[in-house]
């Protein structure tokens, strides 16, 4: 083998390794790692204010 053909083979090997790493680590459309489904939590109603007693006001006689 000449040095050019050896460099060509090594170049292809490096190219395949880089592309495989890109597919494995980076999502490519639908082939990426699936995202976990997010479950929608129902909104908690706001707590009602504590009931207070009647308001007593001073009224002039």
Number of C-alpha atoms within 10 A of each C-alpha: 6 7 8 9 10 10 12 12 12 12 12 11 11 12 12 12 11 12 11 12 11 12 13 13 11 12 12 11 7 7 10 12 13 8 6 6 6 6 6 6 6 6 6 6 6 6 6 6 6 6 6 6 6 6 5 6 6 5 5 4 3
